Amino acid sequence: MALMILPLVGPVSVSESLLAMATVCIVYLLMRLLRSDIPEGLQRLPGPKPLPIIGNVLEVGANPHLSLTAMSERFGQVYQIQIGMRPVVVLNGSETIRQALIKQGEEFASRPDLYSFQFINNGKSLAFSSDQAGVWRTRRKLAMNALRSFSTIKGSDLGYSCVLEEHVCKEGEYLVKQLSNVTEASGSFDPFRHIVVSVANVICGMCFGRRYNHDDQELLSFVNLSDEFGQVAGSGNPADFIPFLRFLPSRTMKTFMDINDRFNVFVQKIVTEHYRTFDKNNIRDITDSLIDHCEDRKLDENSNVQVSDEKIVGIVNDLFGAGFDTISTALSWAVVYLVAYPEIQEKLHQEMKDSVGLERTPLLSDKANLPLLEAFILELFRHSSFLPFTIPHCTTKDTALNGYFIPKDTCVFINQWQVNHDPALWKDPSSFSPERFLNADGVTVNKMDAEKVMVFGMGKRHCIGEAIGRTEVFLFLAILVQKLRFHELPGHPLDLTPEYGLTMKHKRCQLRASLRVQE
Ligand code: HEM
């Protein structure tokens, strides 16, 4: 992401320069005057000295997860930076984050009203908008109930424990065929390009009762552009903090708006069709269940929180959006790690062969017998930390943390990357070693270590799709490891350096896959 502010300034005259400098000084002095008083017994937050107007943007740079982790070594687990003219508190360290998000959860539960968030789901997103607490709570509860109902019910095939397992197993088998066919036809494939369609199909099944072909242009037109979405929605997007940047042309921002538009049109078309064919006695999917809720609520005169129909049915946008990008990113990283560590790939296949065999599709009930696969997933979450920060939080009132004063309405970044790479928690944090999660017996996972990994946030805003996310990553990966061997494409060495964003992706690459049964 470009945090280059200075090159955006063109040639200026002497009088313009003087005027700009005077403005900068006045704003700087005003900001110093407006600095809030610190209540007795509390301290002012430490942090790097900000420059006028741009604050600490240059020090934050293009990889905020690395720069803000390095700053935690200088300033401690709670410190303040300034992005543009907006103060941002950065929280690091497992215990400090637990204290803020769980023990003082109510005080850190809100979202800041950032510029880019108004384009997500037309400003009505459950995850990104700064809804009032009552409205957000009602919508979150509805979303959780809908997800639970439509993932745990039985599907059409009674051989599966639930519809989620059925969807993932069928999409997983299809993905195996797709990857081996594409390798045969074209010599290689881009893992994210194909995985994202399979994962999108699972959430589409639950939300809209439909699946898409791997070549469906309408679906592909935005699911494969989620990199740009993540670059803007990630913590530290300059236009969110430096107002004048909104008025300068930005290719990334334009693409971001374009993806949001296409996404909203795609979902709106399906929702309109659901309204047209809605039958109260045949609730087909999550969209129907949300429409049904609107109808029931109109009959309930006593309902004390008023939430518009648009905001209720709009929950489906959040579920669909959150349900494909996160899981596809995790799986795409998984495949890249398999290729980068071929000896681990072989061990995982051997474990599958010994515990499940190669004849039948792996199921959720096999999880307890696949400890190395579970450890691999934990290490993939920890090492890649592909959600380096949670979605930004915001304080709901004046509060204190570790003895420091934090005023109401302060934007707060939660540094998950730092927790997952903290040398106080992990031995040799930069090495990729799934075995670190196995107990000394080598066949059970150390649950205490597993709980230290932070990728789903925690507390009041903690991810509502965690169970679904873990289930999908496990099942898809089990099927891929059982059926395929992944290889590097000769002459195309892998680059595991993540590209910063809300979800950090590996660089797009070309890989090969061969069917194990043919070997
Ligand atoms: C591997 C997969 C996933 C990961 C790593 C993940 C991670 C996260 C994280 C870090 C947050 C922000 C927490 C915070 O702000 O403190 C979040 C929020 C959220 N996630 Fe997930 N997520 C995943 C899958 C899903 C799925 C499958 C769904 C739904 C189908 C989902 C729905 C949501 C929603 C609606 C929120 C916003 C909650 C709120 O603001 O109250 N996520 N997720």
Residues whose N, C-alpha, C, O or C-beta is under 5 A from the ligand:
A	BS01	HEM	L126 A127 R140 D318 L319 A322 G323 T326 I327 A330 L387 F389 T390 I391 V455 F456 G457 M458 K460 R461 H462 C463 I464 G465 I468 G469
